[in-house]
Amino acid sequence: MVSVTVNDVGPRDGLQNQPKILAPAERVALVRALLKAGMRHVEVGAFVSPKAVPAMAGADEVLAGLANGEDNGAVFTVLIPNYKGYELATAAGAKSVCMVLYGSDAMAQANARMSREQAESATADILKQARTDGVRVTSTIAVAFACPFDGPVEPSLVEDIAGRFLELGTDELCIADTIGAANPRQVRSLTASLVGQHGPERISCHFHDTRAMGLANVFAAVESGIRKFDASIGGLGGCPFAPGASGNVATEDVVMMLEQMGFDTGIDLDGLMHASELAQELTGTAPGGRASAWLKRYLKRTGN
Amino acid sequence: MVSVTVNDVGPRDGLQNQPKILAPAERVALVRALLKAGMRHVEVGAFVSPKAVPAMAGADEVLAGLANGEDNGAVFTVLIPNYKGYELATAAGAKSVCMVLYGSDAMAQANARMSREQAESATADILKQARTDGVRVTSTIAVAFACPFDGPVEPSLVEDIAGRFLELGTDELCIADTIGAANPRQVRSLTASLVGQHGPERISCHFHDTRAMGLANVFAAVESGIRKFDASIGGLGGCPFAPGASGNVATEDVVMMLEQMGFDTGIDLDGLMHASELAQELTGTAPGGRASAWLKRYLKRTGN
């Protein structure tokens, strides 16, 4: 069986978009529920300004609370917005960081108050330091298909950025459809080109479900050879105050589809449903995966 | 631009699974809303026992009420369960019928009280008569991937049935994932094989969204060259009394995805949203497409 890795970004991308702010101990409990289901890659927080993103305050406490989990081989990644974030994260013990690159200038400005080039330069600096420090770096290209401000993003721009950061030695290069605007033909085309040029080993994808095409996009990418995906437990994410905003593809839906297609994720669906229920309990707003009604019946039927 | 045809089965597959029974005039109004959006293929009813399926009573009145619409080039298909159904349908003026074949014996028994072979024999007889009568026939292979009673269906069986009925001259051969059990890898494999053997002209696909993989399956099939899909306005279908049951893929989601991938459906999304709202108004239970929140914002934003 071919393995596919799923990285749960719910405790970061999901929770930062929820109205209810969870305490670090609650976030640790959610991560632990994911680990119990067999998940080995989790994005557990962000070292960003607690004023700008209050839901991510106490990321150091989350990392401290998970110290044992990491001993079991799990990779806990934290998002960092800049070099200062890198210093804070590594001081708190982070061994894996995610830095954001951009497919558009407007999004770089809106998200990080930098130009696209400044974000690239900052990431290059972090990569250099991280090699010395033995820290793992994911470079995520946000709005890799379309920007809410600047519109469609040229695939050639994304391929150029991806090529440069793979060359610079990023451990992972993540293609992110931040606003859920991509269609599976675009995804198939871009991912096939990237895998053709660089191989699949260091490339991953990150999809949102705004236009209901999340799973179609995962399928399109897996057909191109992509073997690592971000997803969010319970479909956490989006913003309940923005009509139509939608979260990441739900981890349970992605794992179900991959397993049914014959891939090995190493993740237990029943354990994932427990984590999803915990996410819903803690936040009060997580929608749950879209196949959750079916999954509940299925897991009951087979005696799990 | 490559054309893809979408056949709305909401007025049949959708409405027959709703708790609220609509009068023929209401069903005509729903079909007219679909025509207004540019839809040219609609499954408008079924000539089945009104005792067994009360929601489909008065299919003759629906056909009569649509006589003008057909003059504008629309294809109105009605489902028939057997030869008697064919006679009733054609007596009521039907010019296009859909007959059901089966991927399993248990489903044939449960749905039509026939063996799989009996359903095939009845369909062959109908096909012969329909050629004489100038009536269009769609042969749908139900439970083409999995049966709720007998489990997984061998692709070779479906290929065998499909080959025989294409040979017999069916105007359309529809591969139906009746219970929403297929994954996109299975769909890709089966449809690629069928298109490779027979060309895409007479093959269509019908997906349900039970496991949230409906759009992924449409994408998988379109990648194989399939150019006609069933879908249901507002995601009508499933049964509100059966937890986890889910309707057909929503027409508005399918049209949106196809159009965004650069295909031409000839269907107007704004008109489709009006039809979807009418479906919700009439039934009180139609969920609406899964991307409807996004679509509403999008259509408003672009001034439609």
Interface residues (C-beta under 8 A of the other chain):
Chain A: G180 N183 P184 R185 Q186 R188 T210 R211 A212 M213 L215 A216 V218 F219 A220 E223 P243 G244 S246 D253 M256 M257 Q260 M261 G262 G289 R290 A291 A293 W294 K296 R297
Chain B: G180 N183 P184 R185 Q186 R188 T210 R211 A212 M213 L215 A216 V218 F219 A220 E223 P243 G244 S246 D253 M256 M257 Q260 M261 G262 G289 R290 A291 A293 W294 K296 R297
